[in-house]
Amino acid sequence: MLPLTKEQEAALGLELAVKRQEHADLDAAIEMLTKTGQADQMLLQRLKKRKLALKDRIVQLENILLPDIIA
């Protein structure tokens, strides 16, 4: 993989921060809806699916920004 420029690294770092915040927000929303019982199962399923997709993207970004270095 080619080394990242400072601009690319900054853009990916910003995206990572945004995705982490979205993931935390979704987690809080799912927990609140589950506790109050105000959400139907379809809505909860969609929110959980979106949360999982965010987690996958977070892992991708972390792997790009912090690659494993084999010593």
ChimeraX attribute file (.defattr): number of C-alpha atoms within 10 A of each C-alpha:
attribute: neighborCount
match mode: 1-to-1
recipient: residues
	/A:1	4
	/A:2	4
	/A:3	9
	/A:4	12
	/A:5	9
	/A:6	9
	/A:7	9
	/A:8	12
	/A:9	15
	/A:10	13
	/A:11	12
	/A:12	17
	/A:13	16
	/A:14	12
	/A:15	15
	/A:16	20
	/A:17	14
	/A:18	14
	/A:19	19
	/A:20	17
	/A:21	13
	/A:22	16
	/A:23	20
	/A:24	14
	/A:25	13
	/A:26	17
	/A:27	14
	/A:28	12
	/A:29	14
	/A:30	18
	/A:31	13
	/A:32	13
	/A:33	14
	/A:34	14
	/A:35	10
	/A:36	8
	/A:37	10
	/A:38	9
	/A:39	14
	/A:40	10
	/A:41	11
	/A:42	9
	/A:43	12
	/A:44	16
	/A:45	13
	/A:46	11
	/A:47	16
	/A:48	16
	/A:49	12
	/A:50	15
	/A:51	21
	/A:52	13
	/A:53	14
	/A:54	21
	/A:55	16
	/A:56	12
	/A:57	16
	/A:58	19
	/A:59	13
	/A:60	13
	/A:61	19
	/A:62	14
	/A:63	11
	/A:64	16
	/A:65	17
	/A:66	9
	/A:67	9
	/A:68	8
	/A:69	5
	/A:70	4
	/A:71	3
